[in-house]
Amino acid sequence: MTDEQYSYENAIREFVYIELPFDGDADGRNDLVRADIIRPRELDGVEKIPVIMDPSPYYSLYPRHGEMIEYAHPEDKWNSPLKQFTFFFDNYFVPRGYAVILLSTSGTSLSEGFCDIGGPKDVASANAVVDWLNGRAKGYLTRDRRTPDNEVKADWASGLVGAIGKSYDGSVPNGMAATGIDGLRTIVPISAISSQYDWYHPQGVLLNGDDADGAWWEPDNFAASLQSPAEGRLQRFNTKGGWQRLHDGSDKKHRSYNEFWAERDYRSHVDRYKASVFIVHGVNDLNVMMNQVGTYWKALGEYGVPRKIWLHQYAHDDPFDVRHDAWLTTLERWFDYWLKDIDNGIMDEPEASIEDPDGNWHEYPSWPVPGAVDHTFGVAGGEDARLGVLGALDALGGAGDEDASSAASASAGVVAASGVTAASASTGVAVDEASAGVAVAAAPVSADSDEPAHVAVIKGARIPELTRFAEFAKAHDDRLLYVGEPLERDWHISGTPHISLRVKASAPDTNLCASLIEYGEGNYVQVSEDIHALVELTEKRPPVGGYTDDDKASYVVCVPRKSHEMQNMVTRGWIATAHKDSFSEFTPTAVDEWYEIGFDLLPTDWTVRAGHRLALAIYNNSKRLAAVPLSDFTVDLDSVRLTVPFVAA
């Protein structure tokens, strides 16, 4: 590992305006983006050094751990270096021989251009920094004169760059890597987006959000909030139709995956990656959800991209607060390896580090954890059932487990809750024999194959995703709730659950949702409305790395927000029925006709305790989603299949 040996107080603080190869704001000249730089003075002219960069649209808008950027001359910020860089990257890494760059992406803060929300202009503005560091782009000392005598070169830089950031800041590095740009050696996306479509319209739905008609920060609204002020007014001129393209391309009405979303789908270009990837994510993140991780991580493996992953049990929270000491050490070793070619063995260590429910971290060769096997279950319940049991959850083994108990006998006559008796095996226990490897009772066959023997009706409603334990035993007309037997052993769920079923609906374009719930006493993570699961204490940590009076790098300690509860949301999922066959095609379904539908729940990593119950809820619409037209659903109970990847302890 590198030593802390260079002065932070005496570091060079400078800035550069880098020219982009396009005119995004339609003012008649190519845009300039502002990059603020801090680097060790002792190495200037002595050694070429690598760069750690955090590209962001937020530098003039939001603090980082309580810090805003501050200019040495705020009365003339356009021509002033920073005296305070936000967060700890500068404090920690400059004394260790790195340069740190904060880039304001296209059209934000002091950068010219147009903010296109993860699109080509956003990504190109960050790539321009890599190009400048490698002599492939022009940079200027000031923004008002593009002449040779005002040009500045990065003669101090090695040309190697590591891009890091959380949320939007981490999404841009994903986009950079997707271009295959030379010089970008590694990216560290934290709670970051790998597909913008899956953030705005996961599985074709419209998320509930902040504007009047129920959209989740549609791209044109979001871009307007980020667009930089120019001389005190909003930089919202012609933009060559940019605002309209954001509005039209996002296709809020039909939520279809199209060319607009394809150019913001970074994981579809993993084959171009030349950079390694270190992913950090919270399994309970309700802002950038785990659908940004599962497919992405798998694609990285398929294309042989060097990779590492940390999964913690919290939400849109920073690893600096989740696992402080280990994060500093691991991040330093990661950058040392990829940017300074220090052979420290980090790539010989397990790829995955996963936090368990007790806050303990475990190392695995990869993720999902080895030994996790898909187990597929059905439900037991008669025609009038509102509450039943999942088919013998505690008795089923993995594929080919010949010692597993009989699903039929295990589920028959079980008292599910408060005197409500689950249907016996003779009424039909649907269990996938191929997955379960057990004997099952045959479900009665209807004389009319189009009319199933066992059905239940869900009333159209927009409800909370979590059915609380106090409501466990109540009859519900707006959901089906199937509650399993108490588990005989811990279940480590790792990966992506999936549900499939046969339904008919009363509306052609609506949502269908499912939740996987744990019932049992425990201290469970609680995610707040501001999408975090950590809370700040008054206690502060010692300064991180070097510091000055203007930039002390001392941050508060954070702890998890947990509550003693009888229920816990393991994961959830949904789909827009008009996108059941394709996210690229909007096809309203036939009303009151049977059709098959299936969808993934959000990937997760969680251990359900022995003695606790696992439950499946199926319902029309979630309060996390927009208020779309509601629909009653008739469900063919014998068709329900829930697949859960888990390791039984």
C-alpha positions as CSV (number, residue, x, y, z in Angstrom):
1,M,0.0,0.0,0.0
2,T,1.1,3.6,-0.6
3,D,2.2,5.7,2.4
4,E,0.8,9.0,3.5
5,Q,3.9,11.1,2.7
6,Y,3.0,14.2,0.7
7,S,1.6,17.5,2.1
8,Y,-2.1,18.1,1.7
9,E,-1.9,21.6,3.0
10,N,0.7,22.6,0.3
11,A,-0.9,20.6,-2.5
12,I,-1.5,22.3,-5.9
13,R,-5.1,23.4,-6.3
14,E,-6.0,24.3,-9.9
15,F,-8.7,24.0,-12.5
16,V,-9.1,23.6,-16.2
17,Y,-11.8,24.1,-18.8
18,I,-11.8,21.1,-21.1
19,E,-13.2,21.3,-24.6
20,L,-15.9,18.8,-25.7
21,P,-16.2,17.7,-29.3
22,F,-19.8,19.1,-29.6
23,D,-22.0,22.2,-28.9
24,G,-24.6,20.8,-26.5
25,D,-26.1,24.2,-25.5
26,A,-26.3,25.6,-29.0
27,D,-24.4,28.8,-28.4
28,G,-22.3,28.4,-31.5
29,R,-19.1,26.9,-30.0
30,N,-18.1,23.6,-28.5
31,D,-18.8,23.3,-24.8
32,L,-16.2,23.6,-22.0
33,V,-16.5,21.6,-18.8
34,R,-14.9,22.6,-15.6
35,A,-12.6,20.2,-13.8
36,D,-11.1,21.1,-10.3
37,I,-7.8,19.4,-9.5
38,I,-5.7,18.9,-6.4
39,R,-2.4,17.1,-6.6
40,P,0.9,16.7,-4.5
41,R,3.2,19.6,-5.1
42,E,6.3,17.5,-4.2
43,L,5.7,15.3,-7.3
44,D,5.2,18.2,-9.8
45,G,7.8,17.8,-12.5
46,V,9.2,14.8,-10.7
47,E,6.8,11.9,-11.3
48,K,3.7,11.4,-13.4
49,I,0.8,10.4,-11.2
50,P,-2.6,8.8,-11.7
51,V,-6.0,10.4,-11.2
52,I,-9.0,9.5,-9.1
53,M,-12.0,11.3,-10.5
54,D,-15.6,11.9,-9.2
55,P,-17.8,13.2,-12.0
56,S,-21.0,14.7,-10.8
57,P,-23.9,17.1,-11.7
58,Y,-24.4,18.0,-8.1
59,Y,-21.4,20.1,-7.0
60,S,-23.3,23.4,-6.9
61,L,-26.5,21.9,-5.5
62,Y,-25.9,19.4,-2.7
63,P,-23.4,18.7,0.1
64,R,-21.3,15.6,0.5
65,H,-21.3,14.5,4.1
66,G,-22.0,18.0,5.1
67,E,-19.5,19.6,2.8
68,M,-20.0,21.9,-0.2
69,I,-17.3,22.9,-2.6
70,E,-15.9,26.3,-1.6
71,Y,-14.0,28.7,-3.9
72,A,-10.9,30.6,-2.8
73,H,-12.4,33.6,-4.5
74,P,-16.2,33.2,-4.4
75,E,-16.8,36.6,-6.0
76,D,-15.1,35.2,-9.2
77,K,-15.6,31.5,-9.0
78,W,-15.2,31.1,-12.7
79,N,-11.5,32.0,-12.3
80,S,-11.0,30.6,-8.8
81,P,-9.6,27.3,-7.6
82,L,-11.3,25.4,-4.8
83,K,-10.2,25.8,-1.3
84,Q,-12.5,22.9,-0.1
85,F,-13.0,19.7,-2.1
86,T,-16.0,17.7,-0.9
87,F,-15.7,14.5,1.0
88,F,-12.6,12.5,1.7
89,F,-11.0,11.4,-1.7
90,D,-8.7,14.5,-1.8
91,N,-7.7,14.3,1.9
92,Y,-7.0,10.6,1.8
93,F,-5.4,10.1,-1.6
94,V,-3.4,13.3,-2.4
95,P,-1.0,12.6,0.5
96,R,-0.6,9.1,-1.0
97,G,0.6,10.3,-4.4
98,Y,-2.7,10.7,-6.4
99,A,-4.3,13.6,-8.1
100,V,-8.0,14.0,-7.4
101,I,-10.4,15.6,-9.9
102,L,-14.0,16.8,-9.3
103,L,-15.7,17.2,-12.7
104,S,-18.9,19.0,-13.1
105,T,-20.6,17.1,-15.9
106,S,-22.0,18.7,-19.0
107,G,-24.4,21.6,-18.3
108,T,-24.0,21.6,-14.5
109,S,-22.3,23.9,-12.0
110,L,-19.6,25.8,-14.0
111,S,-19.6,23.5,-17.0
112,E,-21.2,24.6,-20.2
113,G,-23.4,22.3,-22.3
114,F,-26.6,20.4,-21.8
115,C,-27.3,17.8,-19.1
116,D,-28.8,14.8,-20.8
117,I,-29.3,12.5,-17.7
118,G,-26.8,9.7,-18.2
119,G,-26.8,10.1,-22.0
120,P,-24.0,10.6,-24.5
121,K,-23.3,14.2,-23.4
122,D,-22.9,13.3,-19.7
123,V,-20.6,10.5,-20.5
124,A,-18.6,12.4,-23.1
125,S,-18.0,15.2,-20.6
126,A,-16.4,12.8,-18.2
127,N,-14.5,11.0,-21.0
128,A,-13.1,14.4,-22.0
129,V,-11.1,14.5,-18.7
130,V,-9.5,11.2,-19.6
131,D,-8.8,12.4,-23.1
132,W,-7.2,15.6,-21.7
133,L,-5.0,13.7,-19.2
134,N,-3.8,11.6,-22.2
135,G,-3.2,14.5,-24.5
136,R,-6.2,13.9,-26.7
137,A,-8.3,16.9,-25.8
138,K,-7.6,20.6,-25.3
139,G,-7.8,22.3,-21.9
140,Y,-7.8,26.1,-21.1
141,L,-6.8,28.1,-18.1
142,T,-9.9,30.2,-18.4
143,R,-13.3,29.8,-20.1
144,D,-13.2,33.0,-22.1
145,R,-10.1,32.6,-24.3
146,R,-9.4,29.6,-26.5
147,T,-6.0,30.5,-27.8
148,P,-2.7,28.6,-27.8
149,D,-1.2,30.8,-25.1
150,N,-4.2,30.0,-22.8
151,E,-4.0,26.3,-23.3
152,V,-2.9,24.0,-20.5
153,K,-1.6,20.4,-20.7
154,A,-1.6,17.7,-18.1
155,D,2.1,17.1,-18.3
156,W,2.0,15.9,-14.7
157,A,-0.4,13.0,-15.3
158,S,0.3,9.3,-16.0
159,G,-2.9,9.1,-18.1
160,L,-4.3,6.4,-15.8
161,V,-7.7,7.2,-14.3
162,G,-10.0,5.6,-11.7
163,A,-13.6,6.9,-11.7
164,I,-15.6,6.7,-8.5
165,G,-18.9,8.0,-7.2
166,K,-22.2,7.2,-5.5
167,S,-25.6,7.3,-7.2
168,Y,-25.5,9.6,-10.2
169,D,-21.8,10.1,-9.7
170,G,-21.2,6.3,-10.0
171,S,-23.6,5.9,-12.9
172,V,-21.4,8.2,-15.1
173,P,-18.3,5.9,-14.6
174,N,-20.5,3.0,-15.7
175,G,-21.2,5.0,-18.9
176,M,-17.6,5.8,-19.4
177,A,-16.5,2.2,-19.2
178,A,-19.2,1.3,-21.7
179,T,-17.4,3.4,-24.3
180,G,-14.2,1.4,-23.9
181,I,-12.1,4.6,-23.5
182,D,-8.4,4.2,-23.3
183,G,-6.9,5.4,-20.0
184,L,-9.8,4.5,-17.8
185,R,-8.3,1.7,-15.8
186,T,-11.0,1.1,-13.1
187,I,-14.4,2.3,-11.9
188,V,-16.0,2.1,-8.5
189,P,-19.8,2.5,-8.9
190,I,-21.5,2.9,-5.5
191,S,-25.3,2.6,-5.4
192,A,-25.1,3.3,-9.1
193,I,-27.2,2.9,-12.2
194,S,-26.2,0.4,-14.9
195,S,-29.4,0.8,-17.0
196,Q,-31.3,4.1,-16.8
197,Y,-34.4,2.3,-18.2
198,D,-34.4,0.0,-15.1
199,W,-34.2,3.0,-12.9
200,Y,-37.1,5.0,-14.5
201,H,-39.3,2.1,-15.7
202,P,-38.3,-1.1,-14.0
203,Q,-40.0,-4.0,-15.8
204,G,-42.1,-1.5,-17.7
205,V,-43.8,0.3,-14.7
206,L,-43.9,4.0,-13.8
207,L,-42.5,4.7,-10.4
208,N,-44.3,7.0,-7.9
209,G,-42.4,10.2,-7.6
210,D,-42.3,13.9,-7.0
211,D,-44.2,15.6,-9.8
212,A,-47.9,16.2,-10.0
213,D,-48.8,13.3,-12.3
214,G,-46.8,10.6,-10.6
215,A,-43.6,10.2,-12.4
216,W,-40.3,9.6,-10.8
217,W,-38.1,12.6,-11.9
218,E,-38.7,12.2,-15.6
219,P,-35.5,13.1,-17.5
220,D,-36.6,16.5,-18.7
221,N,-37.7,17.6,-15.2
222,F,-34.5,16.1,-13.7
223,A,-32.3,17.9,-16.2
224,A,-34.0,21.2,-15.5
225,S,-33.2,20.9,-11.8
226,L,-29.5,20.2,-12.5
227,Q,-28.9,22.7,-15.3
228,S,-26.2,25.2,-14.4
229,P,-26.9,28.9,-13.8
230,A,-25.0,31.1,-16.3
231,E,-24.4,34.7,-15.0
232,G,-27.3,34.2,-12.5
233,R,-29.9,32.8,-14.9
234,L,-30.9,29.3,-15.9
235,Q,-28.9,28.1,-18.9
236,R,-32.0,27.0,-20.7
237,F,-31.7,28.2,-24.2
238,N,-32.3,26.5,-27.6
239,T,-30.2,23.3,-26.9
240,K,-31.1,22.1,-30.4
241,G,-34.3,20.4,-29.1
242,G,-32.5,18.7,-26.2
243,W,-35.3,19.2,-23.7
244,Q,-37.9,17.8,-26.1
245,R,-35.7,14.8,-26.9
246,L,-35.5,14.0,-23.2
247,H,-39.2,14.3,-22.9
248,D,-40.1,12.3,-26.0
249,G,-37.4,9.7,-25.7
250,S,-38.3,8.7,-22.2
251,D,-41.7,7.6,-23.4
252,K,-43.5,8.2,-20.1
253,K,-46.9,7.1,-21.6
254,H,-45.9,3.6,-22.8
255,R,-42.6,3.1,-20.8
256,S,-41.0,1.2,-23.7
257,Y,-37.4,0.4,-24.0
258,N,-36.2,2.3,-27.1
259,E,-33.1,3.9,-28.7
260,F,-33.2,6.6,-26.0
261,W,-32.9,4.1,-23.2
262,A,-30.5,1.8,-25.2
263,E,-27.9,4.6,-25.3
264,R,-28.2,4.8,-21.5
265,D,-28.0,1.0,-21.0
266,Y,-24.3,0.7,-20.0
267,R,-24.4,-3.0,-19.1
268,S,-25.4,-3.9,-22.7
269,H,-21.9,-2.8,-23.7
270,V,-19.8,-4.7,-21.1
271,D,-18.0,-6.3,-24.1
272,R,-16.3,-3.0,-24.7
273,Y,-15.0,-2.6,-21.1
274,K,-11.3,-2.0,-20.6
275,A,-11.7,-1.0,-17.0
276,S,-12.1,-3.2,-13.9
277,V,-15.2,-2.8,-11.8
278,F,-15.7,-2.7,-8.0
279,I,-19.4,-2.5,-7.2
280,V,-20.8,-1.5,-3.8
281,H,-24.5,-1.6,-3.2
282,G,-27.1,-1.9,-0.4
283,V,-29.6,-4.7,-0.8
284,N,-32.3,-2.5,0.7
285,D,-31.7,0.5,-1.6
286,L,-35.0,1.8,-2.7
287,N,-33.6,4.6,-4.9
288,V,-31.1,2.7,-7.0
289,M,-32.5,-0.8,-6.5
290,M,-30.8,-4.1,-6.8
291,N,-32.0,-4.6,-10.4
292,Q,-29.0,-2.5,-11.3
293,V,-26.7,-5.1,-9.8
294,G,-27.9,-8.7,-10.7
295,T,-27.7,-8.6,-14.5
296,Y,-24.8,-6.2,-14.5
297,W,-22.6,-8.4,-12.2
298,K,-23.5,-11.5,-14.3
299,A,-22.5,-9.7,-17.6
300,L,-19.2,-8.6,-16.1
301,G,-18.4,-12.2,-15.3
302,E,-19.5,-13.5,-18.7
303,Y,-17.1,-11.1,-20.5
304,G,-14.2,-11.7,-18.1
305,V,-14.1,-8.1,-16.7
306,P,-12.0,-8.0,-13.6
307,R,-14.5,-7.4,-10.8
308,K,-15.2,-7.1,-7.1
309,I,-18.5,-6.6,-5.2
310,W,-19.5,-5.5,-1.7
311,L,-23.2,-6.0,-0.7
312,H,-24.3,-4.4,2.6
313,Q,-27.7,-4.7,4.3
314,Y,-28.6,-1.0,4.2
315,A,-30.0,1.4,1.6
316,H,-28.7,4.4,-0.4
317,D,-25.8,4.6,2.0
318,D,-22.0,5.1,1.6
319,P,-19.5,2.4,2.4
320,F,-17.5,5.1,4.2
321,D,-20.2,5.0,6.8
322,V,-21.1,1.3,6.6
323,R,-17.7,-0.3,6.9
324,H,-15.4,2.6,7.5
325,D,-11.9,1.2,8.2
326,A,-12.2,-1.7,5.8
327,W,-13.4,0.6,3.1
328,L,-10.5,3.0,3.3
329,T,-8.0,0.1,3.2
330,T,-9.7,-1.8,0.5
331,L,-10.3,1.2,-1.7
332,E,-6.6,2.2,-1.3
333,R,-5.4,-1.3,-2.3
334,W,-7.8,-1.3,-5.2
335,F,-6.5,1.9,-6.6
336,D,-2.9,1.0,-5.9
337,Y,-3.3,-2.1,-7.9
338,W,-5.1,-0.7,-10.9
339,L,-3.5,2.8,-11.1
340,K,0.0,2.3,-9.7
341,D,0.6,-1.4,-10.6
342,I,1.3,-2.3,-7.1
343,D,1.0,-6.1,-6.8
344,N,-0.7,-6.3,-3.4
345,G,-2.7,-9.5,-4.0
346,I,-6.2,-7.9,-4.0
347,M,-7.1,-9.7,-7.2
348,D,-6.2,-13.0,-5.6
349,E,-8.8,-12.5,-2.9
350,P,-12.5,-13.6,-3.1
351,E,-14.6,-11.4,-5.4
352,A,-17.5,-11.0,-3.1
353,S,-17.8,-9.6,0.4
354,I,-21.4,-9.9,1.8
355,E,-22.8,-8.6,5.0
356,D,-25.2,-10.9,6.9
357,P,-28.2,-9.8,9.1
358,D,-26.0,-9.5,12.2
359,G,-23.6,-7.1,10.6
360,N,-20.9,-9.7,10.0
361,W,-19.1,-9.8,6.7
362,H,-18.3,-13.0,4.8
363,E,-16.0,-13.6,1.8
364,Y,-17.2,-15.7,-1.2
365,P,-15.6,-16.6,-4.5
366,S,-18.4,-14.9,-6.3
367,W,-22.1,-13.8,-6.0
368,P,-24.7,-15.2,-5.8
369,V,-23.0,-17.2,-3.1
370,P,-21.8,-20.7,-4.1
371,G,-24.3,-23.4,-3.2
372,A,-27.3,-21.2,-3.8
373,V,-29.8,-23.4,-5.7
374,D,-33.1,-22.4,-7.3
375,H,-36.0,-24.0,-5.4
376,T,-39.5,-23.7,-6.9
377,F,-42.7,-23.8,-4.9
378,G,-46.4,-23.7,-5.5
379,V,-49.3,-22.6,-3.2
380,A,-52.0,-24.5,-1.4
381,G,-55.4,-23.0,-1.1
382,G,-59.0,-23.6,-2.0
383,E,-61.3,-21.5,-4.2
384,D,-62.2,-19.1,-1.4
385,A,-58.7,-18.9,0.1
386,R,-57.4,-15.5,1.1
387,L,-54.7,-17.0,3.3
388,G,-52.9,-20.3,2.6
389,V,-49.4,-21.8,2.9
390,L,-46.6,-21.9,0.6
391,G,-46.1,-25.5,-0.4
392,A,-44.1,-27.1,2.3
393,L,-41.3,-24.5,2.4
394,D,-39.6,-26.0,5.4
395,A,-39.6,-29.5,3.9
396,L,-38.3,-29.0,0.4
397,G,-34.7,-29.6,-0.5
398,G,-32.7,-28.5,-3.6
399,A,-32.9,-30.1,-7.0
400,G,-32.5,-33.9,-6.6
401,D,-32.8,-34.0,-2.9
402,E,-34.2,-37.4,-2.4
403,D,-34.3,-37.1,1.4
404,A,-36.8,-34.2,1.4
405,S,-40.2,-34.8,3.0
406,S,-43.4,-35.2,1.0
407,A,-44.7,-31.7,0.1
408,A,-48.3,-33.0,0.2
409,S,-48.2,-34.4,3.7
410,A,-46.1,-31.5,5.0
411,S,-48.6,-28.8,3.9
412,A,-51.9,-30.6,4.5
413,G,-54.1,-29.3,7.2
414,V,-51.6,-26.7,8.5
415,V,-53.1,-24.0,10.7
416,A,-51.7,-20.9,8.9
417,A,-52.9,-18.3,11.4
418,S,-55.7,-17.6,13.9
419,G,-57.7,-20.7,13.1
420,V,-57.6,-20.3,9.3
421,T,-56.8,-23.8,8.0
422,A,-54.8,-24.2,4.9
423,A,-56.3,-26.4,2.2
424,S,-55.3,-30.0,2.3
425,A,-53.3,-31.8,-0.4
426,S,-56.5,-33.1,-1.9
427,T,-57.5,-29.7,-3.0
428,G,-54.3,-29.3,-4.9
429,V,-50.7,-28.6,-3.8
430,A,-48.8,-27.1,-6.7
431,V,-45.1,-27.9,-6.4
432,D,-42.5,-28.1,-9.1
433,E,-41.3,-31.7,-9.0
434,A,-38.2,-31.1,-11.1
435,S,-36.9,-28.5,-8.7
436,A,-38.1,-30.0,-5.4
437,G,-37.3,-33.6,-6.0
438,V,-40.2,-34.7,-3.9
439,A,-43.5,-36.6,-4.2
440,V,-46.5,-34.3,-4.7
441,A,-50.2,-34.8,-4.7
442,A,-51.7,-34.3,-8.2
443,A,-54.0,-31.3,-8.6
444,P,-57.5,-32.0,-9.8
445,V,-57.9,-31.6,-13.6
446,S,-60.7,-29.5,-14.8
447,A,-62.9,-30.8,-17.6
448,D,-62.4,-27.4,-19.3
449,S,-58.7,-26.8,-19.6
450,D,-59.3,-23.0,-19.9
451,E,-61.1,-22.9,-16.6
452,P,-58.8,-23.9,-13.7
453,A,-60.0,-25.9,-10.7
454,H,-58.8,-23.5,-8.1
455,V,-59.0,-19.7,-8.4
456,A,-58.9,-16.6,-6.2
457,V,-59.8,-13.0,-7.0
458,I,-57.6,-10.0,-6.1
459,K,-59.4,-6.7,-6.0
460,G,-57.6,-3.9,-7.8
461,A,-55.9,-1.7,-5.2
462,R,-52.7,0.3,-4.6
463,I,-51.4,-1.0,-1.3
464,P,-48.2,-1.1,0.8
465,E,-45.7,-3.8,-0.2
466,L,-45.3,-5.1,3.3
467,T,-48.3,-6.9,5.0
468,R,-47.6,-6.5,8.7
469,F,-47.7,-9.3,11.2
470,A,-50.7,-7.8,12.9
471,E,-52.6,-8.2,9.5
472,F,-51.2,-11.7,8.9
473,A,-54.3,-13.6,9.8
474,K,-56.9,-11.2,8.4
475,A,-58.8,-11.9,5.2
476,H,-57.8,-9.5,2.5
477,D,-59.6,-8.9,-0.8
478,D,-56.8,-6.8,-2.3
479,R,-54.0,-9.4,-2.1
480,L,-53.3,-13.1,-1.8
481,L,-51.0,-13.9,1.1
482,Y,-49.5,-17.3,1.4
483,V,-47.6,-18.0,4.6
484,G,-45.1,-20.9,4.9
485,E,-44.4,-23.2,7.8
486,P,-41.8,-22.1,10.4
487,L,-38.4,-22.9,8.9
488,E,-36.4,-25.8,10.4
489,R,-33.1,-24.2,9.5
490,D,-31.7,-20.9,8.3
491,W,-32.2,-20.0,4.6
492,H,-29.6,-17.9,3.0
493,I,-31.3,-16.4,0.0
494,S,-28.8,-15.1,-2.6
495,G,-29.8,-14.1,-6.1
496,T,-32.9,-13.3,-7.9
497,P,-36.3,-14.8,-7.0
498,H,-38.9,-15.2,-9.8
499,I,-42.6,-15.7,-9.9
500,S,-44.9,-17.0,-12.6
501,L,-48.6,-17.5,-12.7
502,R,-51.7,-17.6,-14.9
503,V,-54.2,-14.7,-14.5
504,K,-57.0,-12.8,-16.1
505,A,-57.4,-9.0,-15.5
506,S,-60.1,-6.4,-15.8
507,A,-57.7,-3.8,-17.3
508,P,-55.4,-4.0,-20.3
509,D,-52.5,-1.9,-18.9
510,T,-52.0,-2.2,-15.2
511,N,-49.4,-3.6,-12.8
512,L,-49.0,-7.0,-11.1
513,C,-46.8,-7.1,-7.9
514,A,-45.4,-9.6,-5.5
515,S,-43.5,-9.4,-2.2
516,L,-41.5,-11.9,-0.3
517,I,-42.0,-11.3,3.4
518,E,-40.3,-12.8,6.5
519,Y,-42.5,-13.2,9.6
520,G,-40.6,-13.6,12.9
521,E,-39.3,-11.5,15.7
522,G,-36.1,-9.6,14.9
523,N,-34.2,-6.3,14.7
524,Y,-34.7,-5.3,11.0
525,V,-33.3,-2.5,8.9
526,Q,-35.7,0.4,8.4
527,V,-35.3,2.5,5.3
528,S,-36.4,6.1,5.8
529,E,-38.3,8.3,3.4
530,D,-35.1,9.9,2.3
531,I,-34.0,6.4,1.2
532,H,-31.3,5.9,3.8
533,A,-30.9,3.3,6.5
534,L,-28.1,4.9,8.4
535,V,-28.5,7.8,10.9
536,E,-25.9,10.4,11.9
537,L,-24.6,10.7,15.5
538,T,-23.2,13.8,17.0
539,E,-19.8,12.1,17.4
540,K,-17.2,12.9,14.7
541,R,-14.5,10.7,13.4
542,P,-10.8,11.8,13.5
543,P,-9.8,13.6,10.2
544,V,-9.3,11.3,7.3
545,G,-5.9,11.8,5.8
546,G,-4.5,15.3,5.4
547,Y,-6.5,18.5,6.2
548,T,-6.4,22.2,6.4
549,D,-8.4,24.8,8.4
550,D,-10.7,25.1,5.3
551,D,-11.0,21.4,4.7
552,K,-10.9,19.4,7.9
553,A,-12.1,16.0,6.6
554,S,-13.8,15.1,9.8
555,Y,-17.2,13.4,9.4
556,V,-19.9,12.2,11.8
557,V,-20.3,8.6,12.8
558,C,-23.3,6.8,11.3
559,V,-25.2,3.8,12.7
560,P,-27.9,1.6,11.2
561,R,-31.5,2.4,11.8
562,K,-33.1,-0.8,13.0
563,S,-36.4,-1.6,14.7
564,H,-37.7,-4.5,16.7
565,E,-40.4,-5.9,14.5
566,M,-42.4,-9.1,13.7
567,Q,-42.0,-8.7,9.9
568,N,-39.4,-7.9,7.3
569,M,-39.5,-7.2,3.6
570,V,-37.1,-9.6,2.0
571,T,-37.6,-8.4,-1.5
572,R,-40.3,-7.3,-3.9
573,G,-41.0,-7.1,-7.6
574,W,-43.6,-6.0,-10.2
575,I,-44.3,-5.8,-13.9
576,A,-46.5,-3.8,-16.2
577,T,-48.9,-6.2,-17.8
578,A,-48.7,-4.5,-21.2
579,H,-45.0,-5.3,-21.2
580,K,-45.3,-9.0,-20.1
581,D,-43.9,-10.2,-23.4
582,S,-41.4,-7.4,-24.3
583,F,-40.2,-4.2,-22.7
584,S,-39.6,-2.9,-26.2
585,E,-43.2,-3.4,-27.3
586,F,-46.3,-2.0,-25.6
587,T,-49.1,-4.5,-26.0
588,P,-52.2,-4.1,-23.8
589,T,-53.5,-7.5,-22.7
590,A,-56.9,-8.8,-23.5
591,V,-59.5,-8.1,-20.8
592,D,-61.0,-11.0,-18.9
593,E,-59.0,-13.6,-20.8
594,W,-56.4,-15.9,-19.3
595,Y,-52.7,-15.3,-19.9
596,E,-49.4,-16.4,-18.4
597,I,-47.1,-13.8,-16.8
598,G,-43.8,-14.0,-15.0
599,F,-41.3,-11.6,-13.6
600,D,-38.2,-11.3,-11.5
601,L,-38.2,-9.9,-8.0
602,L,-35.3,-7.6,-7.0
603,P,-32.1,-9.6,-6.4
604,T,-31.2,-9.8,-2.7
605,D,-28.9,-11.4,-0.2
606,W,-30.6,-12.2,3.1
607,T,-30.8,-15.0,5.7
608,V,-34.3,-15.9,6.9
609,R,-33.9,-17.4,10.4
610,A,-34.9,-20.8,11.5
611,G,-38.3,-20.7,13.2
612,H,-39.4,-17.8,11.0
613,R,-42.0,-18.0,8.2
614,L,-41.5,-17.0,4.6
615,A,-44.6,-15.5,2.9
616,L,-45.6,-14.6,-0.6
617,A,-48.0,-11.7,-1.3
618,I,-49.5,-11.1,-4.7
619,Y,-51.4,-7.9,-5.5
620,N,-52.3,-5.4,-8.2
621,N,-50.3,-2.3,-7.5
622,S,-47.8,-1.0,-5.0
623,K,-47.6,2.4,-3.3
624,R,-44.0,2.5,-4.6
625,L,-45.5,2.7,-8.1
626,A,-47.5,5.4,-9.7
627,A,-51.3,5.4,-9.5
628,V,-52.0,3.6,-12.9
629,P,-55.4,2.2,-13.7
630,L,-56.3,-0.5,-11.2
631,S,-57.4,-4.0,-12.2
632,D,-59.0,-7.0,-10.5
633,F,-57.1,-10.2,-11.1
634,T,-58.4,-13.7,-11.1
635,V,-55.5,-16.1,-10.3
636,D,-55.2,-19.7,-11.3
637,L,-53.8,-21.0,-8.0
638,D,-52.4,-24.2,-9.4
639,S,-50.3,-22.2,-11.8
640,V,-48.4,-20.1,-9.2
641,R,-44.7,-20.9,-9.1
642,L,-42.3,-19.1,-6.8
643,T,-38.6,-19.7,-7.4
644,V,-36.2,-18.7,-4.7
645,P,-32.4,-19.2,-4.8
646,F,-31.1,-20.2,-1.4
647,V,-28.7,-22.2,0.6
648,A,-30.2,-24.1,3.5
649,A,-27.8,-23.9,6.5
